[in-house]
Amino acid sequence: MNQVLIVEDDPFLLSSLTQLLEANNFTVTGANNAKDGFTHIAEQCPDLLILDLGLPDEDGVSLCRRIRMKWTFPILMLTSRSDLLDKIIGLEVGADDYMTKPFEPRELLARIRACLRRTTEYKPEESDAEQIRSGPLVLDLKQRSATIDEQKIALTALEFRLLHYFAVNAGRVLEREQLFESVWGYDDEFNSNSLDVFVYRLRSKLERASGRKAIHTLRGFGYRFGFED
Ligand code: CA
């Protein structure tokens, strides 16, 4: 049974989400502020976190950033603001997906399952390959870790999956929608903003670690992966 932590200060929403998830065979723990949420994570790492953006003691964005320094489990953000900027910031600091309140319970369940599926059922296409190399990058598929010039880079599960797809297809031109479908595996629509944010985030991490450009944008079409000499 999957363990879900909900950090949400609205008591009504917290209890209705708890009921919804328990009725769908999740084990649920709730916290109504950032401090308790963080303490719980440190004690017992959940399989997935539902995180409200507006908390009384700390902004969800800042909490998300702190969590990402140590943990990679999927984070689904809840926002009551329809402001696109908030969502993009949420994804930039390491959330895997977001939902705007009010939302359909069915849609929330579908997003939770998609997040968990990407993390737990993720298997590399080449099952006998243990490592993939591309320039200074080494991906260890067993440990799901990435190193550049032997320095480990911290990646979330989705970022690792994206980087893996890029590395397997190094040198090839990858169309945006094809990339999205292969990595996200969403049954629903192509999400252009989400793709942009994840590519941006991964590109920054790779450039910071290697000092080289690795993800090249082909404007209006897609990307090509490969470290510049
Ligand atoms: Ca709130």
Boltz pocket constraint, residues with backbone or C-beta under 6 A from the ligand:
constraints:
  - pocket:
      binder: B
      contacts: [[A, 8], [A, 9], [A, 10], [A, 52], [A, 53], [A, 54], [A, 55]]
      max_distance: 6.0
